[in-house]
Amino acid sequence: MSDTIERVKCLIIGSGPAGYTAAIYAARANMSPVLYQGTQPGGQLTTTNEVENFPGYPQGITGPEMMMELQAQAQRFEADIRDGWITKVDFSGDVHKVWVNDEKEIHCDTVIISTGASAKYLGLESEQKYLKLGGGVSACAVCDGFFYRNQEVVIVGAGDSACEEAHYLSKLCKKVTMLVRRDEFRASKIMAERVANTPNIDILFNTETDEVIGDGQVVTAVRVVNNKTNEKQEIPATGFFVAIGHKPNTDIFKDYIKLDETGYIINTPGTTKTNVPGVFVSGDAADHVYRQAITAAGTGCMAALDAERYLAAKEA
């Protein structure tokens, strides 16, 4: 082995609740974990203004603050938190090889994948503006719907997840306007019927978002366009929810790790094990159902425990 190759007992790829929790548990188990934070240190929660549903924060906390606290907790137990991201892996042999920034090579006894998933957005300049401001654009109704109680909101999407989120919002909001690009839902019939039969959900078919309108701080309306007639209208709204899917950040693993048809890592049920011995997965890289900070943290704990048991069995 070359002197330039680093040997690591436990490498954690990605930060966020899953990665940092895995680091806390692995560090406390004397596994000397090394964590690379990736291109978005702290993960999706760094784009969330207020987190009120994570246990232990009775007054709530901002997403970035929570991630800083989780990182500090991991570092308290001497987890090695590093900048940079993994650009290539080779899991074909007994030694798990990874490359950092296409340069540094690391050989790992165990690997915990915590790369998460990225919400898909429409890409409108106005959408991104109010997303960054934390002023009314969200990709998670369960996370942020509470802030729009008794208000009017708009949601974009046509699949099962969009219908679920619209129905969830309907219980909190005065009115939910759902924008569907085609003349029918992609969702299952039962989900489509559920939103159609909800009195305060207004469904606009053949309709796309033209612009998210605001006062420079928060969203005040959404301008939409009918893609058949080109007719435009403004819909008053304080919240704009995007439910057009997520993309798991798993592309670099596809040659070695089993993925489902949408790119999520397939783990052994009830564990965080992947098809490669010694490689484990936590958080939204595998979870396309719940996608919450608390569930991600839970699987981070599981991954560290699974990795610890794997190493103990090898050393026995």
C-alpha positions as CSV (number, residue, x, y, z in Angstrom):
1,M,0.0,0.0,0.0
2,S,1.3,3.4,-0.9
3,D,2.2,5.9,1.8
4,T,-0.3,8.3,0.3
5,I,-3.2,6.0,1.0
6,E,-5.0,6.5,4.3
7,R,-6.5,3.6,6.2
8,V,-9.8,4.3,8.0
9,K,-11.8,2.0,10.2
10,C,-15.1,3.7,9.6
11,L,-15.8,6.2,6.8
12,I,-19.0,8.2,6.7
13,I,-20.0,9.7,3.4
14,G,-22.2,12.7,3.8
15,S,-23.5,14.8,6.7
16,G,-26.9,15.8,7.8
17,P,-28.8,14.1,10.7
18,A,-27.9,10.6,9.4
19,G,-24.2,11.2,8.9
20,Y,-23.7,13.2,12.1
21,T,-25.6,10.7,14.2
22,A,-23.6,7.8,12.8
23,A,-20.5,9.7,13.6
24,I,-21.6,10.3,17.2
25,Y,-22.3,6.5,17.7
26,A,-19.2,5.4,15.9
27,A,-16.9,7.7,17.8
28,R,-18.3,6.6,21.1
29,A,-17.6,3.0,20.1
30,N,-13.9,3.8,19.5
31,M,-14.3,3.3,15.7
32,S,-12.4,6.6,15.0
33,P,-14.9,7.7,12.3
34,V,-13.9,10.0,9.5
35,L,-16.8,12.0,8.0
36,Y,-16.7,13.9,4.7
37,Q,-19.4,16.5,4.6
38,G,-20.0,16.5,0.9
39,T,-21.1,19.4,-1.4
40,Q,-23.8,20.5,1.0
41,P,-22.5,20.3,4.6
42,G,-25.5,19.6,6.9
43,G,-27.6,18.3,4.0
44,Q,-31.2,19.4,3.1
45,L,-31.9,20.8,6.6
46,T,-29.5,23.7,5.9
47,T,-32.2,25.0,3.6
48,T,-34.9,24.7,6.3
49,N,-35.6,27.9,8.2
50,E,-37.5,26.4,11.2
51,V,-37.4,22.9,12.6
52,E,-40.1,22.3,15.2
53,N,-40.7,18.6,15.0
54,F,-37.4,17.3,16.1
55,P,-37.6,16.1,19.8
56,G,-35.6,18.0,22.3
57,Y,-36.1,21.5,20.9
58,P,-39.3,22.8,22.6
59,Q,-38.8,26.3,21.1
60,G,-37.8,25.0,17.7
61,I,-34.4,25.6,16.0
62,T,-33.2,26.6,12.6
63,G,-31.9,23.8,10.3
64,P,-28.4,25.3,10.1
65,E,-28.2,25.7,13.9
66,M,-29.3,22.1,14.4
67,M,-26.6,20.8,12.0
68,M,-23.9,22.8,13.7
69,E,-24.9,21.4,17.1
70,L,-24.9,17.8,15.7
71,Q,-21.5,18.4,14.2
72,A,-20.2,19.8,17.5
73,Q,-21.6,16.8,19.4
74,A,-19.8,14.4,17.0
75,Q,-16.6,16.3,17.3
76,R,-16.9,16.3,21.1
77,F,-16.3,12.5,20.9
78,E,-13.4,13.1,18.4
79,A,-15.1,12.2,15.2
80,D,-12.9,13.5,12.4
81,I,-15.2,15.9,10.4
82,R,-13.7,17.0,7.1
83,D,-14.5,19.2,4.1
84,G,-14.6,17.6,0.7
85,W,-16.7,15.0,-1.0
86,I,-16.3,11.4,-2.3
87,T,-16.0,11.4,-6.1
88,K,-15.3,7.7,-6.8
89,V,-15.6,4.4,-5.0
90,D,-14.4,0.8,-5.6
91,F,-16.3,-1.8,-3.5
92,S,-15.2,-4.8,-5.6
93,G,-12.7,-6.2,-3.2
94,D,-12.3,-6.9,0.5
95,V,-11.0,-3.4,1.0
96,H,-13.4,-0.6,0.3
97,K,-11.7,2.1,-1.7
98,V,-12.9,5.7,-2.0
99,W,-11.4,8.8,-3.5
100,V,-11.8,12.3,-2.2
101,N,-12.1,15.2,-4.7
102,D,-10.6,12.8,-7.4
103,E,-7.3,12.9,-5.6
104,K,-6.9,11.4,-2.1
105,E,-7.4,7.6,-1.8
106,I,-8.7,6.1,1.3
107,H,-9.1,2.4,2.2
108,C,-11.9,1.6,4.6
109,D,-12.9,-1.3,6.8
110,T,-16.5,-0.1,6.9
111,V,-18.4,2.6,5.0
112,I,-21.6,4.3,6.0
113,I,-23.4,6.0,3.1
114,S,-25.3,9.1,4.3
115,T,-25.5,11.1,1.0
116,G,-29.2,11.8,1.3
117,A,-31.5,12.9,-1.5
118,S,-32.1,16.3,-3.1
119,A,-35.6,17.7,-3.7
120,K,-36.4,18.5,-7.3
121,Y,-37.5,22.1,-7.9
122,L,-38.9,23.8,-10.9
123,G,-35.8,25.9,-11.4
124,L,-37.6,29.3,-11.6
125,E,-35.5,32.2,-10.5
126,S,-38.3,33.5,-8.3
127,E,-38.8,30.1,-6.7
128,Q,-35.1,29.8,-5.8
129,K,-35.1,33.4,-4.5
130,Y,-37.9,32.7,-1.9
131,L,-36.5,29.2,-1.1
132,K,-33.1,30.8,-0.1
133,L,-34.9,33.5,1.8
134,G,-36.9,31.0,3.7
135,G,-39.9,33.1,2.7
136,G,-42.6,30.6,1.6
137,V,-41.1,28.0,-0.7
138,S,-40.8,24.4,0.5
139,A,-40.4,20.8,-0.7
140,C,-41.8,19.2,2.4
141,A,-45.3,19.7,3.6
142,V,-44.9,17.6,6.7
143,C,-41.9,19.7,7.7
144,D,-43.3,23.1,7.0
145,G,-47.1,22.9,6.6
146,F,-47.6,23.8,10.3
147,F,-46.3,27.4,9.5
148,Y,-49.2,27.9,7.1
149,R,-52.1,27.1,9.3
150,N,-55.3,28.8,8.2
151,Q,-53.6,30.3,5.2
152,E,-53.8,29.7,1.4
153,V,-51.1,27.7,-0.3
154,V,-50.2,26.3,-3.7
155,I,-48.7,22.9,-4.3
156,V,-47.2,21.6,-7.6
157,G,-47.2,17.9,-8.5
158,A,-49.2,15.0,-9.8
159,G,-48.0,11.8,-8.2
160,D,-48.8,9.9,-5.0
161,S,-46.5,12.0,-2.9
162,A,-48.0,15.3,-4.2
163,C,-51.5,14.0,-3.4
164,E,-50.4,12.9,0.1
165,E,-48.8,16.3,0.8
166,A,-51.8,18.2,-0.6
167,H,-54.1,16.1,1.6
168,Y,-51.9,16.8,4.6
169,L,-51.9,20.5,3.9
170,S,-55.7,20.5,3.5
171,K,-56.0,19.7,7.2
172,L,-54.0,22.7,8.2
173,C,-54.6,25.3,5.5
174,K,-57.7,27.3,4.6
175,K,-57.3,26.5,0.9
176,V,-54.9,24.3,-1.1
177,T,-54.5,24.9,-4.9
178,M,-52.9,22.0,-6.7
179,L,-51.2,22.5,-10.0
180,V,-51.1,19.5,-12.3
181,R,-49.2,20.0,-15.6
182,R,-51.1,17.4,-17.6
183,D,-54.9,16.7,-17.9
184,E,-54.7,13.9,-15.3
185,F,-52.8,12.7,-12.2
186,R,-49.9,10.3,-12.3
187,A,-51.0,9.2,-8.8
188,S,-52.9,6.0,-8.1
189,K,-56.6,6.2,-8.5
190,I,-57.3,6.1,-4.8
191,M,-55.0,9.0,-4.1
192,A,-56.3,11.1,-6.9
193,E,-59.9,10.5,-5.7
194,R,-58.9,11.5,-2.1
195,V,-57.7,15.0,-3.2
196,A,-60.6,15.4,-5.6
197,N,-63.0,14.7,-2.8
198,T,-61.4,17.1,-0.3
199,P,-63.5,20.3,-0.3
200,N,-60.7,22.8,0.3
201,I,-58.4,21.4,-2.4
202,D,-58.8,23.2,-5.8
203,I,-57.2,21.2,-8.6
204,L,-56.0,23.0,-11.8
205,F,-55.1,20.7,-14.6
206,N,-53.0,21.6,-17.6
207,T,-51.5,24.3,-15.4
208,E,-47.9,25.3,-14.8
209,T,-46.1,27.8,-12.6
210,D,-45.1,31.0,-14.4
211,E,-43.7,32.9,-11.4
212,V,-43.6,32.9,-7.6
213,I,-44.6,36.4,-6.5
214,G,-43.6,38.1,-3.3
215,D,-42.8,41.3,-1.5
216,G,-39.1,40.7,-1.5
217,Q,-39.3,38.8,1.8
218,V,-42.2,36.4,1.6
219,V,-44.4,34.8,-1.0
220,T,-47.7,36.6,-1.6
221,A,-49.1,34.9,-4.7
222,V,-48.3,32.4,-7.6
223,R,-48.8,33.3,-11.2
224,V,-49.8,30.3,-13.2
225,V,-50.4,29.6,-16.9
226,N,-52.8,27.2,-18.6
227,N,-50.6,25.3,-21.1
228,K,-53.6,24.7,-23.4
229,T,-55.0,28.3,-23.6
230,N,-51.9,30.3,-22.4
231,E,-54.2,32.1,-20.1
232,K,-52.5,33.4,-17.0
233,Q,-53.9,34.1,-13.5
234,E,-52.5,35.0,-10.1
235,I,-53.4,32.9,-7.1
236,P,-53.1,34.5,-3.7
237,A,-50.8,32.3,-1.5
238,T,-48.4,32.6,1.4
239,G,-46.8,29.2,0.7
240,F,-45.6,27.4,-2.4
241,F,-44.9,23.7,-2.1
242,V,-43.0,21.7,-4.7
243,A,-43.8,18.0,-4.7
244,I,-42.3,16.8,-8.0
245,G,-40.0,14.2,-6.4
246,H,-36.5,13.7,-5.0
247,K,-33.3,12.5,-6.5
248,P,-31.1,10.3,-4.2
249,N,-27.5,11.2,-4.3
250,T,-26.3,7.7,-5.1
251,D,-24.9,7.9,-8.6
252,I,-21.3,7.1,-7.6
253,F,-22.3,3.8,-6.0
254,K,-24.4,2.3,-8.8
255,D,-21.7,0.0,-10.1
256,Y,-21.4,-1.8,-6.7
257,I,-24.5,-1.1,-4.6
258,K,-28.0,-2.4,-5.5
259,L,-30.4,0.5,-6.2
260,D,-34.1,0.5,-7.0
261,E,-35.4,1.9,-10.3
262,T,-35.4,5.5,-9.0
263,G,-31.8,5.3,-7.5
264,Y,-32.5,4.7,-3.8
265,I,-30.2,2.2,-2.1
266,I,-31.8,-1.2,-1.3
267,N,-31.0,-2.2,2.2
268,T,-31.7,-5.5,4.0
269,P,-35.1,-5.0,5.7
270,G,-34.7,-4.2,9.4
271,T,-31.0,-3.3,9.0
272,T,-28.8,-0.8,7.2
273,K,-26.8,-3.5,5.4
274,T,-26.4,-3.2,1.6
275,N,-25.5,-5.9,-0.8
276,V,-21.8,-5.2,-0.1
277,P,-20.5,-6.6,3.2
278,G,-19.1,-3.7,5.3
279,V,-21.0,-1.0,3.5
280,F,-24.1,0.4,5.2
281,V,-26.7,3.1,4.3
282,S,-28.6,5.6,6.5
283,G,-31.0,8.4,5.9
284,D,-32.6,9.6,2.7
285,A,-30.2,7.7,0.4
286,A,-32.4,4.7,1.2
287,D,-35.6,6.2,2.6
288,H,-38.1,7.4,0.0
289,V,-41.1,7.1,2.4
290,Y,-40.6,9.2,5.5
291,R,-37.7,11.6,4.7
292,Q,-37.7,13.2,8.1
293,A,-34.7,14.4,10.2
294,I,-35.7,12.2,13.1
295,T,-35.9,9.0,10.9
296,A,-32.6,9.8,9.3
297,A,-31.0,10.2,12.7
298,G,-32.4,6.9,13.7
299,T,-30.9,5.1,10.8
300,G,-27.6,6.8,11.4
301,C,-27.6,5.2,14.8
302,M,-28.5,1.8,13.3
303,A,-25.7,2.1,10.6
304,A,-23.0,2.8,13.2
305,L,-24.2,-0.2,15.4
306,D,-24.3,-2.5,12.3
307,A,-20.8,-1.3,11.3
308,E,-19.5,-1.9,14.9
309,R,-21.0,-5.5,14.9
310,Y,-19.5,-6.2,11.5
311,L,-16.0,-5.2,12.7
312,A,-16.4,-7.2,15.9
313,A,-17.3,-10.3,13.9
314,K,-14.3,-9.8,11.6
315,E,-11.9,-9.4,14.6
316,A,-13.4,-12.4,16.5
